[in-house]
């Protein structure tokens, strides 16, 4: 709840839904061994991490993503696009584009990409600053990175 002071009067306002928000978004931070997962609420006001997915064969991975989409009534899947620091695409970005293309052939909802530069670094810094142990950071890093990817996407989309 935000408060604005004006002439010694305090006004309180409830968060307002974002105009045009249309259902939950599932964000995936693809790693070589694990996939970080985050989900928005229906109004795109909040984002929370979900348990990581283990990278496995394509059919199993896709089935797990489909199950998450059904469970949370997801309307869009967002994949973090691992661009190089200079903004160019390397092998990891090309692989992510390939995965996005394959997902879009199977899933009945849009699959989109969003720049994920610095998200792992920022997520790790935030967790360490909040007193998490190295083991806790390693356990949560992928999904916390997915939270940052999705949060950044929502900020870019609506503000």
Rosetta constraint file for C-alpha pairs under 8 A:
AtomPair CA 1 CA 12 HARMONIC 6.71 0.50
AtomPair CA 1 CA 13 HARMONIC 6.22 0.50
AtomPair CA 1 CA 14 HARMONIC 5.81 0.50
AtomPair CA 1 CA 15 HARMONIC 6.79 0.50
AtomPair CA 2 CA 12 HARMONIC 6.02 0.50
AtomPair CA 2 CA 13 HARMONIC 6.07 0.50
AtomPair CA 2 CA 14 HARMONIC 7.50 0.50
AtomPair CA 3 CA 10 HARMONIC 6.30 0.50
AtomPair CA 3 CA 11 HARMONIC 5.64 0.50
AtomPair CA 3 CA 12 HARMONIC 5.08 0.50
AtomPair CA 3 CA 13 HARMONIC 7.10 0.50
AtomPair CA 4 CA 10 HARMONIC 5.85 0.50
AtomPair CA 4 CA 11 HARMONIC 5.58 0.50
AtomPair CA 4 CA 12 HARMONIC 7.11 0.50
AtomPair CA 5 CA 9 HARMONIC 5.69 0.50
AtomPair CA 5 CA 10 HARMONIC 5.01 0.50
AtomPair CA 5 CA 11 HARMONIC 6.87 0.50
AtomPair CA 6 CA 10 HARMONIC 6.77 0.50
AtomPair CA 17 CA 21 HARMONIC 7.48 0.50
AtomPair CA 17 CA 43 HARMONIC 5.51 0.50
AtomPair CA 17 CA 44 HARMONIC 7.40 0.50
AtomPair CA 17 CA 45 HARMONIC 6.82 0.50
AtomPair CA 18 CA 43 HARMONIC 6.35 0.50
AtomPair CA 18 CA 44 HARMONIC 6.86 0.50
AtomPair CA 18 CA 45 HARMONIC 7.47 0.50
AtomPair CA 18 CA 158 HARMONIC 7.43 0.50
AtomPair CA 21 CA 42 HARMONIC 7.16 0.50
AtomPair CA 21 CA 43 HARMONIC 5.35 0.50
AtomPair CA 21 CA 44 HARMONIC 6.24 0.50
AtomPair CA 22 CA 42 HARMONIC 6.61 0.50
AtomPair CA 22 CA 43 HARMONIC 6.88 0.50
AtomPair CA 22 CA 75 HARMONIC 7.20 0.50
AtomPair CA 23 CA 41 HARMONIC 7.18 0.50
AtomPair CA 23 CA 42 HARMONIC 4.18 0.50
AtomPair CA 23 CA 43 HARMONIC 6.48 0.50
AtomPair CA 23 CA 44 HARMONIC 7.63 0.50
AtomPair CA 23 CA 73 HARMONIC 7.50 0.50
AtomPair CA 23 CA 74 HARMONIC 6.45 0.50
AtomPair CA 23 CA 75 HARMONIC 5.48 0.50
AtomPair CA 23 CA 76 HARMONIC 7.95 0.50
AtomPair CA 24 CA 39 HARMONIC 6.72 0.50
AtomPair CA 24 CA 40 HARMONIC 5.22 0.50
AtomPair CA 24 CA 41 HARMONIC 5.31 0.50
AtomPair CA 24 CA 42 HARMONIC 4.59 0.50
AtomPair CA 24 CA 43 HARMONIC 7.43 0.50
AtomPair CA 24 CA 44 HARMONIC 7.07 0.50
AtomPair CA 24 CA 72 HARMONIC 7.22 0.50
AtomPair CA 24 CA 73 HARMONIC 6.74 0.50
AtomPair CA 24 CA 74 HARMONIC 4.79 0.50
AtomPair CA 24 CA 75 HARMONIC 5.66 0.50
AtomPair CA 24 CA 76 HARMONIC 6.96 0.50
AtomPair CA 25 CA 39 HARMONIC 5.74 0.50
AtomPair CA 25 CA 40 HARMONIC 5.34 0.50
AtomPair CA 25 CA 41 HARMONIC 7.61 0.50
AtomPair CA 25 CA 42 HARMONIC 7.95 0.50
AtomPair CA 25 CA 74 HARMONIC 5.61 0.50
AtomPair CA 25 CA 75 HARMONIC 6.00 0.50
AtomPair CA 25 CA 76 HARMONIC 4.93 0.50
AtomPair CA 25 CA 77 HARMONIC 5.77 0.50
AtomPair CA 25 CA 78 HARMONIC 6.90 0.50
AtomPair CA 25 CA 150 HARMONIC 7.95 0.50
AtomPair CA 26 CA 37 HARMONIC 7.16 0.50
AtomPair CA 26 CA 38 HARMONIC 5.90 0.50
AtomPair CA 26 CA 39 HARMONIC 4.67 0.50
AtomPair CA 26 CA 40 HARMONIC 6.75 0.50
AtomPair CA 26 CA 69 HARMONIC 7.34 0.50
AtomPair CA 26 CA 74 HARMONIC 6.37 0.50
AtomPair CA 26 CA 76 HARMONIC 6.40 0.50
AtomPair CA 26 CA 77 HARMONIC 4.85 0.50
AtomPair CA 26 CA 78 HARMONIC 5.99 0.50
AtomPair CA 27 CA 36 HARMONIC 7.94 0.50
AtomPair CA 27 CA 37 HARMONIC 5.66 0.50
AtomPair CA 27 CA 38 HARMONIC 5.08 0.50
AtomPair CA 27 CA 39 HARMONIC 6.16 0.50
AtomPair CA 27 CA 77 HARMONIC 5.91 0.50
AtomPair CA 27 CA 78 HARMONIC 4.55 0.50
AtomPair CA 27 CA 79 HARMONIC 5.80 0.50
AtomPair CA 27 CA 80 HARMONIC 7.44 0.50
AtomPair CA 27 CA 146 HARMONIC 5.78 0.50
AtomPair CA 27 CA 147 HARMONIC 7.37 0.50
AtomPair CA 27 CA 149 HARMONIC 7.22 0.50
AtomPair CA 27 CA 150 HARMONIC 5.85 0.50
AtomPair CA 28 CA 35 HARMONIC 6.33 0.50
AtomPair CA 28 CA 36 HARMONIC 5.53 0.50
AtomPair CA 28 CA 37 HARMONIC 4.85 0.50
AtomPair CA 28 CA 38 HARMONIC 6.72 0.50
AtomPair CA 28 CA 77 HARMONIC 7.62 0.50
AtomPair CA 28 CA 78 HARMONIC 6.21 0.50
AtomPair CA 28 CA 79 HARMONIC 4.96 0.50
AtomPair CA 28 CA 80 HARMONIC 6.32 0.50
AtomPair CA 28 CA 143 HARMONIC 7.99 0.50
AtomPair CA 28 CA 146 HARMONIC 5.73 0.50
AtomPair CA 29 CA 35 HARMONIC 5.41 0.50
AtomPair CA 29 CA 36 HARMONIC 4.70 0.50
AtomPair CA 29 CA 37 HARMONIC 6.49 0.50
AtomPair CA 29 CA 79 HARMONIC 6.22 0.50
AtomPair CA 29 CA 80 HARMONIC 5.28 0.50
AtomPair CA 29 CA 142 HARMONIC 6.50 0.50
AtomPair CA 29 CA 143 HARMONIC 7.22 0.50
AtomPair CA 29 CA 145 HARMONIC 6.73 0.50
AtomPair CA 29 CA 146 HARMONIC 5.13 0.50
AtomPair CA 29 CA 149 HARMONIC 7.81 0.50
AtomPair CA 30 CA 34 HARMONIC 6.84 0.50
AtomPair CA 30 CA 35 HARMONIC 4.67 0.50
AtomPair CA 30 CA 36 HARMONIC 6.56 0.50
AtomPair CA 30 CA 79 HARMONIC 7.39 0.50
AtomPair CA 30 CA 80 HARMONIC 7.03 0.50
AtomPair CA 30 CA 96 HARMONIC 7.57 0.50
AtomPair CA 31 CA 35 HARMONIC 5.38 0.50
AtomPair CA 31 CA 36 HARMONIC 7.68 0.50
AtomPair CA 31 CA 55 HARMONIC 7.56 0.50
AtomPair CA 31 CA 142 HARMONIC 7.87 0.50
AtomPair CA 32 CA 55 HARMONIC 6.67 0.50
AtomPair CA 33 CA 54 HARMONIC 6.15 0.50
AtomPair CA 33 CA 55 HARMONIC 5.00 0.50
AtomPair CA 33 CA 56 HARMONIC 7.92 0.50
AtomPair CA 34 CA 52 HARMONIC 6.48 0.50
AtomPair CA 34 CA 53 HARMONIC 5.73 0.50
AtomPair CA 34 CA 54 HARMONIC 4.57 0.50
AtomPair CA 34 CA 55 HARMONIC 5.08 0.50
AtomPair CA 34 CA 142 HARMONIC 7.26 0.50
AtomPair CA 35 CA 52 HARMONIC 5.54 0.50
AtomPair CA 35 CA 53 HARMONIC 5.00 0.50
AtomPair CA 35 CA 54 HARMONIC 6.18 0.50
AtomPair CA 35 CA 55 HARMONIC 6.40 0.50
AtomPair CA 35 CA 142 HARMONIC 6.39 0.50
AtomPair CA 35 CA 143 HARMONIC 7.42 0.50
AtomPair CA 36 CA 50 HARMONIC 7.70 0.50
AtomPair CA 36 CA 51 HARMONIC 7.40 0.50
AtomPair CA 36 CA 52 HARMONIC 4.90 0.50
AtomPair CA 36 CA 53 HARMONIC 6.67 0.50
AtomPair CA 36 CA 141 HARMONIC 7.62 0.50
AtomPair CA 36 CA 142 HARMONIC 4.06 0.50
AtomPair CA 36 CA 143 HARMONIC 3.75 0.50
AtomPair CA 36 CA 144 HARMONIC 7.17 0.50
AtomPair CA 36 CA 145 HARMONIC 6.80 0.50
AtomPair CA 36 CA 146 HARMONIC 5.47 0.50
AtomPair CA 37 CA 49 HARMONIC 6.01 0.50
AtomPair CA 37 CA 50 HARMONIC 5.26 0.50
AtomPair CA 37 CA 51 HARMONIC 6.53 0.50
AtomPair CA 37 CA 52 HARMONIC 5.75 0.50
AtomPair CA 37 CA 53 HARMONIC 7.36 0.50
AtomPair CA 37 CA 142 HARMONIC 7.30 0.50
AtomPair CA 37 CA 143 HARMONIC 4.80 0.50
AtomPair CA 37 CA 144 HARMONIC 7.96 0.50
AtomPair CA 37 CA 146 HARMONIC 5.52 0.50
AtomPair CA 37 CA 147 HARMONIC 7.46 0.50
AtomPair CA 38 CA 47 HARMONIC 6.74 0.50
AtomPair CA 38 CA 48 HARMONIC 5.55 0.50
AtomPair CA 38 CA 49 HARMONIC 4.23 0.50
AtomPair CA 38 CA 50 HARMONIC 5.27 0.50
AtomPair CA 38 CA 143 HARMONIC 6.06 0.50
AtomPair CA 38 CA 144 HARMONIC 7.60 0.50
AtomPair CA 38 CA 146 HARMONIC 5.37 0.50
AtomPair CA 38 CA 147 HARMONIC 5.22 0.50
AtomPair CA 38 CA 150 HARMONIC 7.25 0.50
AtomPair CA 39 CA 47 HARMONIC 5.58 0.50
AtomPair CA 39 CA 48 HARMONIC 5.60 0.50
AtomPair CA 39 CA 49 HARMONIC 6.46 0.50
AtomPair CA 39 CA 50 HARMONIC 7.09 0.50
AtomPair CA 39 CA 147 HARMONIC 7.54 0.50
AtomPair CA 39 CA 150 HARMONIC 7.79 0.50
AtomPair CA 40 CA 44 HARMONIC 5.64 0.50
AtomPair CA 40 CA 45 HARMONIC 7.30 0.50
AtomPair CA 40 CA 46 HARMONIC 5.61 0.50
AtomPair CA 40 CA 47 HARMONIC 4.29 0.50
AtomPair CA 40 CA 48 HARMONIC 6.51 0.50
AtomPair CA 40 CA 150 HARMONIC 7.64 0.50
AtomPair CA 41 CA 45 HARMONIC 6.39 0.50
AtomPair CA 41 CA 46 HARMONIC 5.67 0.50
AtomPair CA 41 CA 47 HARMONIC 6.50 0.50
AtomPair CA 44 CA 154 HARMONIC 7.12 0.50
AtomPair CA 47 CA 147 HARMONIC 6.22 0.50
AtomPair CA 47 CA 150 HARMONIC 7.24 0.50
AtomPair CA 47 CA 151 HARMONIC 6.68 0.50
AtomPair CA 48 CA 147 HARMONIC 6.24 0.50
AtomPair CA 49 CA 143 HARMONIC 5.34 0.50
AtomPair CA 49 CA 144 HARMONIC 6.07 0.50
AtomPair CA 49 CA 146 HARMONIC 7.24 0.50
AtomPair CA 49 CA 147 HARMONIC 5.90 0.50
AtomPair CA 50 CA 143 HARMONIC 6.40 0.50
AtomPair CA 51 CA 143 HARMONIC 6.88 0.50
AtomPair CA 52 CA 142 HARMONIC 6.95 0.50
AtomPair CA 52 CA 143 HARMONIC 6.09 0.50
AtomPair CA 53 CA 61 HARMONIC 7.86 0.50
AtomPair CA 53 CA 64 HARMONIC 7.90 0.50
AtomPair CA 54 CA 61 HARMONIC 7.92 0.50
AtomPair CA 55 CA 61 HARMONIC 6.69 0.50
AtomPair CA 56 CA 60 HARMONIC 6.53 0.50
AtomPair CA 56 CA 61 HARMONIC 5.98 0.50
AtomPair CA 57 CA 61 HARMONIC 6.20 0.50
AtomPair CA 58 CA 62 HARMONIC 5.98 0.50
AtomPair CA 59 CA 63 HARMONIC 6.06 0.50
AtomPair CA 60 CA 64 HARMONIC 6.27 0.50
AtomPair CA 61 CA 65 HARMONIC 6.35 0.50
AtomPair CA 62 CA 66 HARMONIC 6.09 0.50
AtomPair CA 62 CA 103 HARMONIC 7.41 0.50
AtomPair CA 63 CA 67 HARMONIC 6.13 0.50
AtomPair CA 64 CA 68 HARMONIC 6.31 0.50
AtomPair CA 65 CA 69 HARMONIC 6.21 0.50
AtomPair CA 66 CA 70 HARMONIC 6.26 0.50
AtomPair CA 66 CA 107 HARMONIC 7.25 0.50
AtomPair CA 67 CA 71 HARMONIC 5.99 0.50
AtomPair CA 68 CA 72 HARMONIC 6.04 0.50
AtomPair CA 68 CA 74 HARMONIC 7.71 0.50
AtomPair CA 69 CA 73 HARMONIC 5.54 0.50
AtomPair CA 69 CA 74 HARMONIC 4.67 0.50
AtomPair CA 69 CA 75 HARMONIC 7.70 0.50
AtomPair CA 70 CA 74 HARMONIC 6.65 0.50
AtomPair CA 75 CA 109 HARMONIC 5.95 0.50
AtomPair CA 75 CA 110 HARMONIC 7.36 0.50
AtomPair CA 76 CA 109 HARMONIC 5.61 0.50
AtomPair CA 76 CA 110 HARMONIC 5.11 0.50
AtomPair CA 76 CA 111 HARMONIC 6.07 0.50
AtomPair CA 76 CA 112 HARMONIC 7.60 0.50
AtomPair CA 77 CA 109 HARMONIC 7.32 0.50
AtomPair CA 77 CA 110 HARMONIC 6.30 0.50
AtomPair CA 77 CA 111 HARMONIC 4.74 0.50
AtomPair CA 77 CA 112 HARMONIC 6.27 0.50
AtomPair CA 78 CA 111 HARMONIC 5.89 0.50
AtomPair CA 78 CA 112 HARMONIC 4.95 0.50
AtomPair CA 78 CA 113 HARMONIC 5.64 0.50
AtomPair CA 78 CA 114 HARMONIC 6.92 0.50
AtomPair CA 78 CA 150 HARMONIC 7.36 0.50
AtomPair CA 79 CA 96 HARMONIC 7.58 0.50
AtomPair CA 79 CA 100 HARMONIC 7.22 0.50
AtomPair CA 79 CA 111 HARMONIC 7.39 0.50
AtomPair CA 79 CA 112 HARMONIC 6.19 0.50
AtomPair CA 79 CA 113 HARMONIC 4.86 0.50
AtomPair CA 79 CA 114 HARMONIC 6.30 0.50
AtomPair CA 80 CA 96 HARMONIC 7.91 0.50
AtomPair CA 80 CA 113 HARMONIC 5.83 0.50
AtomPair CA 80 CA 114 HARMONIC 5.11 0.50
AtomPair CA 80 CA 115 HARMONIC 5.85 0.50
AtomPair CA 80 CA 116 HARMONIC 5.03 0.50
AtomPair CA 80 CA 146 HARMONIC 7.48 0.50
AtomPair CA 80 CA 149 HARMONIC 6.34 0.50
AtomPair CA 81 CA 93 HARMONIC 5.69 0.50
AtomPair CA 81 CA 96 HARMONIC 6.42 0.50
AtomPair CA 81 CA 97 HARMONIC 7.72 0.50
AtomPair CA 81 CA 113 HARMONIC 5.74 0.50
AtomPair CA 81 CA 114 HARMONIC 5.36 0.50
AtomPair CA 81 CA 115 HARMONIC 4.80 0.50
AtomPair CA 81 CA 116 HARMONIC 5.42 0.50
AtomPair CA 81 CA 117 HARMONIC 7.89 0.50
AtomPair CA 82 CA 89 HARMONIC 7.59 0.50
AtomPair CA 82 CA 92 HARMONIC 6.31 0.50
AtomPair CA 82 CA 93 HARMONIC 5.14 0.50
AtomPair CA 82 CA 96 HARMONIC 7.75 0.50
AtomPair CA 82 CA 115 HARMONIC 6.36 0.50
AtomPair CA 82 CA 116 HARMONIC 5.45 0.50
AtomPair CA 82 CA 117 HARMONIC 6.15 0.50
AtomPair CA 83 CA 87 HARMONIC 5.46 0.50
AtomPair CA 83 CA 88 HARMONIC 5.81 0.50
AtomPair CA 83 CA 89 HARMONIC 5.13 0.50
AtomPair CA 83 CA 90 HARMONIC 6.84 0.50
AtomPair CA 83 CA 92 HARMONIC 7.92 0.50
AtomPair CA 83 CA 93 HARMONIC 5.96 0.50
AtomPair CA 83 CA 115 HARMONIC 6.50 0.50
AtomPair CA 83 CA 116 HARMONIC 7.04 0.50
AtomPair CA 83 CA 117 HARMONIC 6.25 0.50
AtomPair CA 84 CA 88 HARMONIC 5.39 0.50
AtomPair CA 84 CA 89 HARMONIC 6.04 0.50
AtomPair CA 84 CA 90 HARMONIC 6.71 0.50
AtomPair CA 84 CA 117 HARMONIC 7.29 0.50
AtomPair CA 85 CA 117 HARMONIC 6.80 0.50
AtomPair CA 89 CA 93 HARMONIC 5.41 0.50
AtomPair CA 89 CA 94 HARMONIC 6.77 0.50
AtomPair CA 90 CA 94 HARMONIC 6.37 0.50
AtomPair CA 91 CA 95 HARMONIC 6.15 0.50
AtomPair CA 92 CA 96 HARMONIC 6.19 0.50
AtomPair CA 93 CA 97 HARMONIC 6.19 0.50
AtomPair CA 94 CA 98 HARMONIC 6.26 0.50
AtomPair CA 95 CA 99 HARMONIC 6.25 0.50
AtomPair CA 96 CA 100 HARMONIC 6.09 0.50
AtomPair CA 97 CA 101 HARMONIC 6.12 0.50
AtomPair CA 97 CA 113 HARMONIC 7.84 0.50
AtomPair CA 98 CA 102 HARMONIC 6.25 0.50
AtomPair CA 99 CA 103 HARMONIC 6.03 0.50
AtomPair CA 100 CA 104 HARMONIC 6.08 0.50
AtomPair CA 100 CA 111 HARMONIC 6.20 0.50
AtomPair CA 100 CA 112 HARMONIC 7.16 0.50
AtomPair CA 100 CA 113 HARMONIC 7.63 0.50
AtomPair CA 101 CA 105 HARMONIC 6.53 0.50
AtomPair CA 101 CA 111 HARMONIC 7.89 0.50
AtomPair CA 102 CA 106 HARMONIC 6.80 0.50
AtomPair CA 103 CA 107 HARMONIC 5.84 0.50
AtomPair CA 103 CA 111 HARMONIC 6.99 0.50
AtomPair CA 104 CA 108 HARMONIC 7.33 0.50
AtomPair CA 104 CA 109 HARMONIC 7.31 0.50
AtomPair CA 104 CA 110 HARMONIC 6.55 0.50
AtomPair CA 104 CA 111 HARMONIC 5.64 0.50
AtomPair CA 114 CA 149 HARMONIC 7.17 0.50
AtomPair CA 114 CA 153 HARMONIC 6.62 0.50
AtomPair CA 115 CA 149 HARMONIC 7.51 0.50
AtomPair CA 116 CA 149 HARMONIC 5.80 0.50
AtomPair CA 118 CA 122 HARMONIC 5.93 0.50
AtomPair CA 119 CA 123 HARMONIC 5.90 0.50
AtomPair CA 119 CA 145 HARMONIC 5.24 0.50
AtomPair CA 119 CA 146 HARMONIC 7.87 0.50
AtomPair CA 119 CA 148 HARMONIC 6.06 0.50
AtomPair CA 119 CA 149 HARMONIC 6.65 0.50
AtomPair CA 120 CA 124 HARMONIC 6.05 0.50
AtomPair CA 120 CA 141 HARMONIC 6.81 0.50
AtomPair CA 120 CA 142 HARMONIC 7.26 0.50
AtomPair CA 120 CA 144 HARMONIC 7.91 0.50
AtomPair CA 120 CA 145 HARMONIC 5.19 0.50
AtomPair CA 121 CA 125 HARMONIC 6.17 0.50
AtomPair CA 122 CA 126 HARMONIC 6.10 0.50
AtomPair CA 122 CA 145 HARMONIC 7.88 0.50
AtomPair CA 123 CA 127 HARMONIC 6.21 0.50
AtomPair CA 123 CA 141 HARMONIC 6.49 0.50
AtomPair CA 123 CA 144 HARMONIC 5.91 0.50
AtomPair CA 123 CA 145 HARMONIC 5.60 0.50
AtomPair CA 123 CA 148 HARMONIC 7.30 0.50
AtomPair CA 124 CA 128 HARMONIC 6.13 0.50
AtomPair CA 124 CA 137 HARMONIC 6.48 0.50
AtomPair CA 124 CA 141 HARMONIC 6.35 0.50
AtomPair CA 125 CA 129 HARMONIC 6.04 0.50
AtomPair CA 126 CA 130 HARMONIC 6.31 0.50
AtomPair CA 127 CA 131 HARMONIC 6.64 0.50
AtomPair CA 127 CA 132 HARMONIC 5.65 0.50
AtomPair CA 127 CA 137 HARMONIC 6.37 0.50
AtomPair CA 128 CA 132 HARMONIC 5.17 0.50
AtomPair CA 128 CA 133 HARMONIC 7.01 0.50
AtomPair CA 128 CA 134 HARMONIC 7.77 0.50
AtomPair CA 128 CA 137 HARMONIC 7.19 0.50
AtomPair CA 132 CA 136 HARMONIC 5.81 0.50
AtomPair CA 132 CA 137 HARMONIC 6.24 0.50
AtomPair CA 133 CA 137 HARMONIC 6.20 0.50
AtomPair CA 134 CA 138 HARMONIC 6.20 0.50
AtomPair CA 135 CA 139 HARMONIC 6.20 0.50
AtomPair CA 136 CA 140 HARMONIC 6.21 0.50
AtomPair CA 137 CA 141 HARMONIC 5.46 0.50
AtomPair CA 138 CA 142 HARMONIC 7.92 0.50
AtomPair CA 140 CA 144 HARMONIC 6.03 0.50
AtomPair CA 141 CA 145 HARMONIC 6.00 0.50
AtomPair CA 142 CA 146 HARMONIC 6.37 0.50
AtomPair CA 143 CA 147 HARMONIC 6.29 0.50
AtomPair CA 144 CA 148 HARMONIC 6.47 0.50
AtomPair CA 145 CA 149 HARMONIC 6.27 0.50
AtomPair CA 146 CA 150 HARMONIC 6.15 0.50
AtomPair CA 147 CA 151 HARMONIC 5.99 0.50
AtomPair CA 148 CA 152 HARMONIC 5.94 0.50
AtomPair CA 149 CA 153 HARMONIC 6.16 0.50
AtomPair CA 150 CA 154 HARMONIC 6.19 0.50
AtomPair CA 151 CA 155 HARMONIC 6.23 0.50
AtomPair CA 152 CA 156 HARMONIC 6.15 0.50
AtomPair CA 153 CA 157 HARMONIC 5.96 0.50
AtomPair CA 154 CA 158 HARMONIC 6.07 0.50
AtomPair CA 155 CA 159 HARMONIC 5.43 0.50
